[in-house]
């Protein structure tokens, strides 16, 4: 019976020694795995952050380009409208001058009022 107790105690001591040697190794491996995983997450976060910054810069540039194009289009429209107004004003001036000349011609020779050119046949 004593031998059985001694064998059991020896087995327990051997198991305790094995556990004392193996458990720290298992803990260090788990710690190393967690450290590697944390490092991978950090690298992925840095990559995504860089992509997000790049995408944001591209979007801001696109928005600025759209605003610039809209401003240029508004300037072109304003120029076109101003040109049209100038042409309209010139047409009105020409019409007024034509009317003035027609009135003057009528005053000088009332027979020209019908617009026949005042030519008389011989």
Secondary structure, DSSP 8 states (H G I E B T S, - for coil): -HHHHHHHHHHHHHHHHHHHHHHHHHHHHHHHHHHHHHHHHHHHHHHHHHHHHHHHHHHHHHHHHHHHHHHHHHHHHHHHHHHHHHHHHHHHHHHHHHHHHHHHHHHH-GGGGGSSTT----
